[in-house]
């Protein structure tokens, strides 16, 4: 366990926002209630500024057909903020690795180094084909491995000659790269192929919010292969002054889910070849029974009924939520990428109520060690 307080990141709802969850890239599974606030620059600028003032380290952008382009958006938002960083997601292999390195290097030059990269391999073959990609699951991860290798060398100022199964790059280098501002590579994936890539290439392995025992098992497996690797957890937060208020909000969200959206999401999840998505779906199994959706203390899987990817939320009082986050930190999770509905108001709530409690717990643990 790290003695340092955890890094806290917030999420940019670039597919639209509201009081209710909706898919991030599954546009067809969204309800109107989930997108009452369009993903325009004015609204997302408010979310970014709120997260900055509430003390978050950076903002994660998703990537996919249902989202606005993360590169264009984050560069615009960087000009509207002062300190907060941007964890920019991209689909590995859909653009050239040299071009990606140029984009990232330009961003860090223009915006004071406020960038990290979230490397996404892609877990929906149908969506991948819409981007012109027909590789299978393991081939996509093999390509991701090559992309990350080239990116790391270029961003660190090295000249690259790479001749692999998926990339053929010769004589690539950046013109006066801003190497004084490192660009960390965040990476997600739960399959054996993904873990191979994480162990070799990633700086931070991101998990979705599984129960603590499952996270502990995955950290132990990766730590034995890559001791330098750091870990982050992607979670939603439903935190209120009392536990009763928080669970009432979870009940409201569950009651408001459109049954057709639940069915459409389940069909979409079934066609995906993502191991991580399969693990998220297994937590709820498609059940809308309120009791069955609590899969660990304060860990609720109801959001995953309609939202792909991160589908669990910590639900409880501010003290309870902070304690659960501290338990993950004790397992080795040093960073949390958090979100809540709507993202504007919840950035303030989590930043003002949960974050100070979590930092206090971490400080007390460090002092007692």
N, C-alpha and C positions, 0 to 999 in steps of 0.2 A: 504494500500500500504506500502511495506517495504521501509525504508529509506536507506537500503543498496543497492549498485549496484548489478545488477543481476549476477548470475553465468552463464557463457557461456560454453557450451559443443559443441564438434564437432562430426561428424559421420564417422565411418569407413566403407567404401564400400566393404564389405567382399564377395559380389557376383560379383565383377568386377567393373570397373570404366571407364568413358569416358566423352565426352562433352554432351552426351545425356542421359536422364533418362531411367532406365529399372527397372523391378521388383526386389525387394530385395529377396523374397523367391519364386516368380513365375518365375522360370527359363525358362519355356516354353514361356513366354511373352517377353523375352528380345530380342533386336536386337543386331547385331554385333557391331553397333556403341556405344552401351551402355557398352560394355565389352571389348573394345580395350586394356585396361590395366588389365591383369589378377590379381586376388586377391592373389598374392604371398607375401611372407614375405618381400622381398626387397621393393616392391612398397608400401605396407601398412605401412612398417616401415618409408618410406618417408612421408606419410600422417601423421602418428603419431608424427613424429619429427617436421613437419611443424606446426601442431596444438599446440604442446608444446611451440615452439619458438614464435608462434603468440599470446600466452597468454591464450589459452583455459584451462578450469579447468579439463575436462576429455573427454574421447572418448566413444561414445555409439557403441556397436556392436549389429547387428541384430542376430536373430536366426531363422533357418528354413532349409528346404531341399536344397535351392539354395545358402546357405552360408557355408563358412568354419566354423568349430566348434569354438565358441567364447572363451571357456576356454583354449584350446590349443593355439589359436592365441594370446589372450591378455597376457598370461603368457610370451610368446616369445617376444611380443612387450614391455612389462614392462622391460625386460632386456636390451632393446635398447633405453630406454628413462630414464629420471631422475626424473621428477616431475609430469607429467600429470597422472591423474587418469583414471580408466577404469570402465565404466558403463556396466557391463556384463549381457547380456540378457540370460534368460533360460526359457524353457517351464515347467511350474509348473506341477508336477505329472508324468513327463517322467523319472525322476530319484528320488531316495529316498531323503526325506528331510534331513535326517542325513548325507547322502553322500554329498549333496549340501552344507550343513553347513561346513563339513570338507574341501571341495574344497575352499570355500570362506575364511575360516580361514587360510588355508595354503597360499592362495594368499596374504592375508594381512600380514602374517608373512614374506614371502619371499620378498615382494615388498613394504614394508614400509606403509602398510595400504591403498594403492591406489586403493581401490575397493568399488564400490557400486553395487547393484543388481537390474536389471530391470526384474521384474516378468511379464512374458507373459503367458496368459492363453491359447491363440490359438483361431483363429476365422475361420479356414477353416477345416470343418469336413473331407474332403478328405485327406488333408495333415496330420491331426491328426491321421487318420487311418493308414497312412504310418508309423507312429511312434508306432502303436499298441494301440492307444487310441480310444475308441468308446463311450465315455461319451457325453451326449448332452450338449448344451450351459450352462444351469444353473448348471448342475452337475459339469462341469469343473470349474465354479467359486466357487462352494462349496468346491471342492478339493483344489483350490488355496488358499482359506481362511485357510484351515487346514495346508497347506504347509507353508504359511507365518507365522502362529502362532508358528509352531515348529521351523522354521528358526530363528525367532526373539529370542526365548528363548535360543536356543543353542548358537547363536552368542553372546548373552549377558552373557553367562557363566552359564546358569541354566541347571539343570538336567530335562529331559523331560519324562513324561509318558503321552501319548496321545492316546486315543481310540475313534476314530471318524468313520464317515461313509466311509471315503476314506483312512485314514491313521491309522495305528496301530503301535505305537512306544512305546517301553518300556525300561526304564533305559538308555536312550540316553544322552550322554554328551560329550563335546569336552575335549581333554586332554590339559590342560593349555591354554585355548583360549586367543587370543590377544585382550582382551576386551577393552584395552586402545585405540583401533582403531575401533570405531563403523562402522558398515556396513549399510548404509541407504538402505531402500527398496523403489525403484521406481516402480510404478504400472500404467498400462493403462487399459482403458475400459470405455465404455459409456453407457452400459445397466444398468437398476436398480440393477441387480445382481452384476455387477461390482462396482457400487457405494457403495453397502453394504460392499463389501470387502475393498474398499479404505478407507471408514470411520473408519473401525475397525483396519486395519492392516498396511496401507501404511504410509511412511514418506513423500513421494512426489507423487502426482497424476499428471501423464503426459497426456496432451491433444494433439491431432493433430490440425493443424492450421485452425480452423474454424473462421468465422468472429467474431469481438470483442463482439458483443451482445450475441452470442451463448456461448462464453467462460464466459462472465459475469454471465449468467444464471446458468451455471454449477457450477461455483465457489460459488455463493450465496447458491445454494442448498447443496453443500458439506460442506460449512463453517458452516451452521446452525447445522450440525450433528457432525462435527469433527473440532473444532476451531484450533487444533494444526497442521492440515494437511497443507503441502506446495504444491505449484503448479508449473509445468513446461510446456513448450510449444515446440512442435516438428515442425520445419519449414524448408523449403528450402529458400535460399537467391539468388536472381539475382540482384546484386548491382553493379552499374557502376558510373563513374564520372558524367554522366548526365542521366536523366530519359529516354531520347531518346535512348541512347545506351543500357540501361537495357531492355527496351521494344523491341528493335530490337533483342536482344538475346532471349527473350521469343518467339518472332515471329519465329526466326530461329529454336528453339526447336520444336515448334508446327508444322512447315512446314516439319520437318524431321521425324515426328512420322510415323512409319510403320502402315498403316491402318489395316493390319491383326493383328499386335500387339495390337492395340486399341480394336479390336473385341475380340481377345482372352482374354485380360484382363477383358473386360466387362463380358464375360461369366464366368470367374473365380470369379469375385466379386459377381456375382449373386448367386453363389452356397454357398457363405460364410454365416455364421450365426452371423457375427460380427456387432454389432450395430454401432461401430465406423466406420467400413468400409462403411456401408450403408450411414452414414452421409457424409463421404468424397465423395462417388459416387454421392449423391444427389446434391452436389455443382456444378458438371458439367453436370450431367445427360447424359453423353456420347456424349455431343455436342462438336464438334471441331470448332465451330464458335468463332472467337477470341474475339468478344465483349462480348459474354455470359460467357466467362471464368473468367472475372474480377468480383469477388463475394463480394468484399468490397474494400475500397480504398487501392490500391497497392497490394491487395491479389488476386493471380492468381491461378486457379485450373487446369491448363493445365497438370501439371506433373501427376496428379491423373488419367489421361486417360490411362496410362500404368503402373503406379506404385501403388502397394497396400500400405495400411497404409498411412503414411504422404504424401498427394498429393497436397499440396498448397505451393506456394512460395510468399514471399514478393518481389516485383519488383519495382525498382525505383533508384533514385540517392542515394548515401550513406546517405545523410541527411534525405531523405524521409524514407528509410528503418529504420534508427535509430529512427525516430519519431514514426513510426508505432510500433516498438518494445517497445518503451517507453509507448505507449498507452496501450499495453497489460500489461506492468509492473504496470501501474496505477490501473489496475483491480485486481491485486494481484498475477500476474505471477512473480515468483522470479527467475526462471531458464529458459534458452532457449537451446534446443538441435538443432543445426543448421547444414546445409549442403549445398553444391552447386556443380555443375558439371563443370569440374572435381574437385574432392575433394582436390587434392593436391594444385592446384593453388588458388582455392577459399578459402581454409583455410587461406592462406596469405592475400587475398583481404579482407575477412570479418574481420580477426583479426587486420589488419592494418588500415582499413578505417571505418568499421561500429562500431566495438567494442569501440574505443575511443569516438566516437560521442555519443553512447548510454550511456557510463559511465558519460560523461560530462552532458548529459541531466538529468540523475539520481542525480548527485551531485548538480546541480542547483535546482532541485525540492526539494531535502532534505534541502538545505540551505534556501529556501524560505518558508519552512513549519514552 
